[in-house]
Amino acid sequence: METLLLFVLYGVLGWGIDSGYRSITSGFFTMGNALKPIPFSPVYAFGAFLILGIAPLFAEYGMLAQALAFGLLLAGFEWASGHLSTFLFKKRLWSYGNEQGWLAGYTDLYHVGVWGMLAMVFIYLIHPWSAEVVRLLLLP
């Protein structure tokens, strides 16, 4: 039950961050996923659990190395998710085609840095706090 609640929480949180960023940059409210009107994005939840699974392997490395590794891993995940979603939905859900260093338009060098920084905030701040809150909510 704890894992399910965290999965939903991270999917909602990712949707919120994505929607907030899109809304700020566009100047009007924009929902950030293909599951409209559901405020949940499974790709962010899967990405969160991917980082949780790989983080112990990088625990002995410095924060810069961790951020770089997480950023590269998540950019690869974003690239693969972009291809998969285009195949499944027969529609391209996002494109970074105008950005420098882009990889088939599904990710770019800028987002390697963004994902790396967000992963560090997630691992060191968000997950410890949210996991504790979920554990407390599930106490009998």
TILUM-669892 format. One record per residue: residue number from 1; residue in three letters; x, y negated, z negated of N, C-alpha, C in turn. Coordinates in steps of 0.02 Angstrom, whole numbers, plus 50000, padded with zeros to 5 digits. Each point is the difference from the previous one (the first is absolute). Layout:
BEGIN
+-----+-----+-------+-------+-------+-------+-------+-------+-------+-------+-------+
|   i |  aa |   n.u |   n.v |   n.w |  ca.u |  ca.v |  ca.w |   c.u |   c.v |   c.w |
+-----+-----+-------+-------+-------+-------+-------+-------+-------+-------+-------+
| NUM | ALA |     X |     Y |     Z |     X |     Y |     Z |     X |     Y |     Z |
...
+-----+-----+-------+-------+-------+-------+-------+-------+-------+-------+-------+
This chain:
BEGIN
+-----+-----+-------+-------+-------+-------+-------+-------+-------+-------+-------+
|   i |  aa |   n.u |   n.v |   n.w |  ca.u |  ca.v |  ca.w |   c.u |   c.v |   c.w |
+-----+-----+-------+-------+-------+-------+-------+-------+-------+-------+-------+
|   1 | MET | 50041 | 50060 | 50000 | 49959 | 49940 | 50000 | 50043 | 49937 | 50000 |
|   2 | GLU | 50056 | 50002 | 49963 | 50045 | 49943 | 49997 | 50027 | 49983 | 50070 |
|   3 | THR | 50020 | 50052 | 50037 | 50028 | 49989 | 50067 | 49948 | 49970 | 50046 |
|   4 | LEU | 49939 | 50024 | 49996 | 49946 | 49974 | 50043 | 49987 | 49926 | 49984 |
|   5 | LEU | 49997 | 49983 | 49936 | 49988 | 49931 | 49981 | 50056 | 49954 | 50023 |
|   6 | LEU | 50062 | 50023 | 49993 | 50057 | 49960 | 50024 | 49999 | 49993 | 50076 |
|   7 | PHE | 49982 | 50053 | 50035 | 49995 | 49998 | 50073 | 49949 | 49946 | 50021 |
|   8 | VAL | 49942 | 50001 | 49969 | 49948 | 49951 | 50016 | 50024 | 49930 | 49981 |
|   9 | LEU | 50029 | 49993 | 49941 | 50025 | 49935 | 49978 | 50052 | 49972 | 50049 |
|  10 | TYR | 50047 | 50041 | 50022 | 50052 | 49976 | 50045 | 49973 | 49986 | 50069 |
|  11 | GLY | 49949 | 50037 | 50022 | 49967 | 49985 | 50063 | 49962 | 49934 | 49999 |
|  12 | VAL | 49968 | 49986 | 49944 | 49964 | 49936 | 49992 | 50051 | 49943 | 49993 |
|  13 | LEU | 50052 | 50010 | 49961 | 50051 | 49948 | 49991 | 50034 | 49984 | 50067 |
|  14 | GLY | 50018 | 50051 | 50037 | 50031 | 49989 | 50066 | 49953 | 49963 | 50047 |
|  15 | TRP | 49937 | 50020 | 50000 | 49949 | 49965 | 50041 | 49996 | 49927 | 49979 |
|  16 | GLY | 50001 | 49987 | 49935 | 49995 | 49931 | 49975 | 50059 | 49958 | 50020 |
|  17 | ILE | 50060 | 50027 | 49995 | 50060 | 49963 | 50020 | 49999 | 49987 | 50075 |
|  18 | ASP | 49983 | 50052 | 50039 | 49997 | 49993 | 50072 | 49947 | 49949 | 50021 |
|  19 | SER | 49940 | 50005 | 49971 | 49946 | 49954 | 50016 | 50018 | 49929 | 49980 |
|  20 | GLY | 50031 | 49993 | 49941 | 50021 | 49934 | 49977 | 50051 | 49968 | 50046 |
|  21 | TYR | 50050 | 50039 | 50020 | 50051 | 49975 | 50046 | 49969 | 49980 | 50067 |
|  22 | ARG | 49957 | 50044 | 50027 | 49969 | 49985 | 50064 | 49955 | 49938 | 49995 |
|  23 | SER | 49965 | 49993 | 49944 | 49956 | 49943 | 49991 | 50039 | 49935 | 49994 |
|  24 | ILE | 50055 | 50001 | 49964 | 50041 | 49940 | 49992 | 50030 | 49979 | 50066 |
|  25 | THR | 50027 | 50049 | 50037 | 50034 | 49982 | 50063 | 49951 | 49982 | 50056 |
|  26 | SER | 49937 | 50024 | 49996 | 49952 | 49984 | 50053 | 49957 | 49939 | 49982 |
|  27 | GLY | 49997 | 49983 | 49936 | 49960 | 49943 | 49978 | 49927 | 50017 | 49985 |
|  28 | PHE | 49982 | 50064 | 50005 | 49932 | 50021 | 49982 | 50003 | 50072 | 49975 |
|  29 | PHE | 49947 | 50021 | 49964 | 50001 | 50066 | 49970 | 50002 | 50054 | 50054 |
|  30 | THR | 50048 | 50045 | 49993 | 50008 | 50055 | 50047 | 50011 | 50064 | 49961 |
|  31 | MET | 49960 | 50051 | 50014 | 50010 | 50064 | 49967 | 50056 | 50037 | 50035 |
|  32 | GLY | 50043 | 50032 | 49960 | 50061 | 50028 | 50028 | 50000 | 50073 | 50018 |
|  33 | ASN | 49945 | 50029 | 50022 | 50006 | 50071 | 50020 | 49944 | 50020 | 50047 |
|  34 | ALA | 50004 | 50062 | 50023 | 49952 | 50026 | 50047 | 49938 | 50029 | 49966 |
|  35 | LEU | 50000 | 50005 | 49934 | 49945 | 50030 | 49963 | 49948 | 49948 | 49979 |
|  36 | LYS | 49997 | 49945 | 50036 | 49953 | 49947 | 49982 | 49931 | 50029 | 49990 |
|  37 | PRO | 49963 | 49981 | 49951 | 50011 | 49948 | 49950 | 50026 | 50028 | 49934 |
|  38 | ILE | 50030 | 50059 | 50000 | 50025 | 50031 | 49939 | 50065 | 49967 | 49979 |
|  39 | PRO | 50005 | 49973 | 49939 | 50061 | 49968 | 49977 | 50052 | 50051 | 49977 |
|  40 | PHE | 50024 | 50039 | 50047 | 50047 | 50054 | 49985 | 50039 | 50016 | 50063 |
|  41 | SER | 50065 | 50009 | 49993 | 50042 | 50018 | 50057 | 50041 | 50061 | 49981 |
|  42 | PRO | 49984 | 50058 | 50027 | 50036 | 50061 | 49981 | 50074 | 49998 | 50017 |
|  43 | VAL | 50019 | 49963 | 50052 | 50071 | 49999 | 50019 | 50042 | 49970 | 49943 |
|  44 | TYR | 49974 | 49951 | 49965 | 50037 | 49971 | 49944 | 50004 | 50048 | 49941 |
|  45 | ALA | 49947 | 50037 | 49989 | 50000 | 50050 | 49946 | 50051 | 50055 | 50015 |
|  46 | PHE | 50000 | 50025 | 50062 | 50049 | 50051 | 50019 | 50071 | 49972 | 49996 |
|  47 | GLY | 50009 | 49938 | 50021 | 50066 | 49968 | 49995 | 50024 | 49995 | 49929 |
|  48 | ALA | 49954 | 49983 | 49954 | 50018 | 49996 | 49929 | 50023 | 50067 | 49974 |
|  49 | PHE | 49964 | 50053 | 50017 | 50019 | 50066 | 49976 | 50063 | 50026 | 50034 |
|  50 | LEU | 50012 | 49979 | 50061 | 50063 | 50016 | 50034 | 50059 | 49970 | 49961 |
|  51 | ILE | 49993 | 49938 | 49980 | 50053 | 49967 | 49961 | 50007 | 50033 | 49931 |
|  52 | LEU | 49944 | 50016 | 49969 | 50004 | 50033 | 49934 | 50036 | 50067 | 50006 |
|  53 | GLY | 49990 | 50035 | 50055 | 50032 | 50065 | 50009 | 50075 | 49995 | 50014 |
|  54 | ILE | 50020 | 49947 | 50035 | 50070 | 49994 | 50020 | 50042 | 49960 | 49949 |
|  55 | ALA | 49968 | 49959 | 49959 | 50036 | 49956 | 49953 | 50049 | 50037 | 49955 |
|  56 | PRO | 49983 | 50058 | 49973 | 50049 | 50034 | 49957 | 50066 | 50016 | 50035 |
|  57 | LEU | 49998 | 50010 | 50065 | 50062 | 50016 | 50037 | 50047 | 49940 | 50004 |
|  58 | PHE | 49973 | 49940 | 49991 | 50040 | 49939 | 50006 | 50010 | 49965 | 49933 |
|  59 | ALA | 49979 | 50031 | 49946 | 50002 | 49968 | 49934 | 50071 | 49981 | 49978 |
|  60 | GLU | 50050 | 50037 | 50022 | 50069 | 49986 | 49978 | 50034 | 49947 | 50043 |
|  61 | TYR | 49967 | 49979 | 50053 | 50029 | 49949 | 50044 | 49979 | 49931 | 49977 |
|  62 | GLY | 50035 | 49950 | 50023 | 49983 | 49931 | 49982 | 49935 | 49978 | 50032 |
|  63 | MET | 49974 | 49944 | 49975 | 49936 | 49977 | 50024 | 50000 | 49981 | 50074 |
|  64 | LEU | 50055 | 49972 | 50024 | 50003 | 49982 | 50070 | 49997 | 50062 | 50045 |
|  65 | ALA | 50036 | 50053 | 49981 | 49998 | 50063 | 50037 | 49931 | 50031 | 49998 |
|  66 | GLN | 49968 | 49996 | 49942 | 49932 | 50026 | 49994 | 49952 | 49962 | 50045 |
|  67 | ALA | 50004 | 49934 | 49998 | 49956 | 49958 | 50041 | 50010 | 50015 | 50074 |
|  68 | LEU | 50062 | 50007 | 50021 | 50014 | 50016 | 50070 | 49973 | 50068 | 50019 |
|  69 | ALA | 50012 | 50050 | 49958 | 49975 | 50068 | 50014 | 49924 | 50001 | 50002 |
|  70 | PHE | 49967 | 49967 | 49952 | 49927 | 49999 | 49998 | 49973 | 49962 | 50061 |
|  71 | GLY | 50032 | 49945 | 50017 | 49978 | 49960 | 50058 | 50005 | 50040 | 50064 |
|  72 | LEU | 50056 | 50036 | 50010 | 50008 | 50041 | 50060 | 49949 | 50057 | 50001 |
|  73 | LEU | 49990 | 50032 | 49942 | 49952 | 50055 | 49996 | 49929 | 49976 | 50016 |
|  74 | LEU | 49981 | 49944 | 49970 | 49932 | 49974 | 50012 | 49992 | 49973 | 50070 |
|  75 | ALA | 50052 | 49972 | 50029 | 49995 | 49978 | 50069 | 49992 | 50060 | 50047 |
|  76 | GLY | 50035 | 50054 | 49985 | 49991 | 50062 | 50038 | 49930 | 50028 | 49992 |
|  77 | PHE | 49975 | 49996 | 49939 | 49931 | 50022 | 49986 | 49950 | 49955 | 50038 |
|  78 | GLU | 50012 | 49935 | 50001 | 49957 | 49954 | 50036 | 50001 | 50015 | 50075 |
|  79 | TRP | 50059 | 50013 | 50027 | 50007 | 50018 | 50070 | 49960 | 50063 | 50017 |
|  80 | ALA | 50009 | 50052 | 49959 | 49965 | 50064 | 50011 | 49925 | 49990 | 49991 |
|  81 | SER | 49980 | 49962 | 49949 | 49928 | 49987 | 49989 | 49970 | 49961 | 50058 |
|  82 | GLY | 50038 | 49954 | 50027 | 49975 | 49962 | 50058 | 49987 | 50045 | 50059 |
|  83 | HIS | 50047 | 50044 | 50014 | 49989 | 50047 | 50055 | 49941 | 50047 | 49987 |
|  84 | LEU | 49996 | 50026 | 49938 | 49946 | 50045 | 49983 | 49932 | 49966 | 50003 |
|  85 | SER | 49995 | 49939 | 49974 | 49936 | 49965 | 50001 | 49979 | 49982 | 50071 |
|  86 | THR | 50048 | 49982 | 50042 | 49985 | 49986 | 50070 | 49974 | 50063 | 50035 |
|  87 | PHE | 50030 | 50057 | 49985 | 49977 | 50063 | 50029 | 49931 | 50019 | 49975 |
|  88 | LEU | 49989 | 49994 | 49933 | 49936 | 50021 | 49971 | 49942 | 49953 | 50017 |
|  89 | PHE | 50012 | 49935 | 49998 | 49946 | 49951 | 50010 | 49997 | 49974 | 50071 |
|  90 | LYS | 50049 | 50020 | 50042 | 50003 | 49976 | 50069 | 50001 | 49924 | 50003 |
|  91 | LYS | 50031 | 49970 | 49949 | 50002 | 49928 | 49994 | 50062 | 49982 | 49958 |
|  92 | ARG | 50035 | 49950 | 50021 | 50058 | 49977 | 49963 | 49976 | 49955 | 49943 |
|  93 | LEU | 50016 | 50019 | 49938 | 49974 | 49963 | 49942 | 50044 | 49941 | 49980 |
|  94 | TRP | 50064 | 50001 | 50019 | 50044 | 49944 | 49987 | 50057 | 50002 | 50050 |
|  95 | SER | 50032 | 49941 | 50007 | 50056 | 49995 | 50046 | 50047 | 49945 | 49977 |
|  96 | TYR | 50064 | 50016 | 50000 | 50052 | 49951 | 49986 | 50040 | 49989 | 50064 |
|  97 | GLY | 49967 | 50006 | 50057 | 50033 | 49997 | 50064 | 50037 | 49935 | 50015 |
|  98 | ASN | 49982 | 49946 | 49966 | 50032 | 49935 | 50012 | 50058 | 49987 | 49952 |
|  99 | GLU | 50013 | 50045 | 49955 | 50051 | 49989 | 49949 | 50067 | 50028 | 50023 |
| 100 | GLN | 50054 | 49969 | 49973 | 50067 | 50025 | 50016 | 50012 | 50067 | 49966 |
| 101 | GLY | 50035 | 50043 | 50034 | 50018 | 50064 | 49971 | 49942 | 50048 | 49993 |
| 102 | TRP | 49949 | 49992 | 50041 | 49941 | 50043 | 49993 | 50014 | 50069 | 50029 |
| 103 | LEU | 49964 | 50048 | 49974 | 50007 | 50069 | 50022 | 49932 | 50023 | 50026 |
| 104 | ALA | 49992 | 49998 | 50065 | 49938 | 50018 | 50034 | 49941 | 49958 | 49976 |
| 105 | GLY | 50014 | 49942 | 49970 | 49947 | 49956 | 49977 | 49968 | 50020 | 49934 |
| 106 | TYR | 50017 | 50057 | 49974 | 49968 | 50025 | 49939 | 50036 | 49978 | 49936 |
| 107 | THR | 50062 | 49982 | 50006 | 50037 | 49974 | 49942 | 50057 | 49958 | 50027 |
| 108 | ASP | 50034 | 49964 | 49955 | 50056 | 49958 | 50021 | 50048 | 49990 | 49942 |
| 109 | LEU | 50056 | 49967 | 50014 | 50051 | 49991 | 49949 | 49975 | 49958 | 49941 |
| 110 | TYR | 49960 | 49950 | 50014 | 49972 | 49958 | 49947 | 49962 | 50043 | 49950 |
| 111 | HIS | 49960 | 50047 | 50025 | 49959 | 50041 | 49956 | 50041 | 50053 | 49962 |
| 112 | VAL | 50058 | 50017 | 50025 | 50045 | 50043 | 49961 | 50016 | 49964 | 49933 |
| 113 | GLY | 50015 | 49936 | 50005 | 50013 | 49960 | 49940 | 49939 | 49991 | 49957 |
| 114 | VAL | 49943 | 49985 | 50031 | 49938 | 49991 | 49962 | 49981 | 50064 | 49963 |
| 115 | TRP | 50002 | 50056 | 50036 | 49981 | 50064 | 49968 | 50050 | 50018 | 49945 |
| 116 | GLY | 50064 | 49986 | 50011 | 50049 | 50015 | 49949 | 49988 | 49960 | 49936 |
| 117 | MET | 49986 | 49935 | 50007 | 49987 | 49958 | 49942 | 49935 | 50020 | 49965 |
| 118 | LEU | 49948 | 50013 | 50039 | 49937 | 50021 | 49970 | 50007 | 50067 | 49965 |
| 119 | ALA | 50040 | 50045 | 50028 | 50011 | 50065 | 49968 | 50035 | 49992 | 49933 |
| 120 | MET | 50047 | 49954 | 49996 | 50035 | 49988 | 49937 | 49952 | 49972 | 49947 |
| 121 | VAL | 49958 | 49953 | 50020 | 49950 | 49972 | 49954 | 49952 | 50056 | 49978 |
| 122 | PHE | 49982 | 50042 | 50048 | 49955 | 50055 | 49985 | 50031 | 50049 | 49950 |
| 123 | ILE | 50061 | 50023 | 50014 | 50032 | 50051 | 49958 | 50015 | 49974 | 49929 |
| 124 | TYR | 50023 | 49938 | 49996 | 50023 | 49975 | 49935 | 49947 | 49961 | 49960 |
| 125 | LEU | 49947 | 49976 | 50033 | 49950 | 49960 | 49964 | 49930 | 50029 | 50006 |
| 126 | ILE | 49976 | 50008 | 50060 | 49930 | 50019 | 50011 | 49986 | 50071 | 49977 |
| 127 | HIS | 50039 | 50048 | 50023 | 49985 | 50070 | 49983 | 50005 | 50015 | 49926 |
| 128 | PRO | 50053 | 49979 | 49965 | 50002 | 50016 | 49928 | 49939 | 49972 | 49963 |
| 129 | TRP | 49981 | 49939 | 50016 | 49943 | 49970 | 49966 | 49935 | 50035 | 50019 |
| 130 | SER | 49988 | 50010 | 50065 | 49937 | 50031 | 50022 | 49994 | 50072 | 49978 |
| 131 | ALA | 50055 | 50037 | 49999 | 49997 | 50070 | 49977 | 49982 | 50002 | 49926 |
| 132 | GLU | 50026 | 49954 | 49961 | 49983 | 49998 | 49928 | 49927 | 49982 | 49990 |
| 133 | VAL | 49975 | 49952 | 50037 | 49930 | 49980 | 49995 | 49954 | 50058 | 50018 |
| 134 | VAL | 50016 | 50036 | 50054 | 49959 | 50057 | 50020 | 50002 | 50054 | 49947 |
| 135 | ARG | 50059 | 50014 | 49971 | 50005 | 50049 | 49947 | 49956 | 49981 | 49940 |
| 136 | LEU | 50001 | 49936 | 49981 | 49959 | 49977 | 49945 | 49926 | 50005 | 50015 |
| 137 | LEU | 49981 | 49987 | 50062 | 49929 | 50006 | 50019 | 49976 | 50072 | 49999 |
| 138 | LEU | 50046 | 50047 | 50011 | 49981 | 50070 | 50003 | 50004 | 50036 | 49933 |
| 139 | LEU | 50020 | 49964 | 49947 | 50003 | 50031 | 49934 | 49930 | 50021 | 49979 |
| 140 | PRO | 49994 | 50058 | 49966 | 49933 | 50023 | 49979 | 49969 | 49956 | 49947 |
+-----+-----+-------+-------+-------+-------+-------+-------+-------+-------+-------+
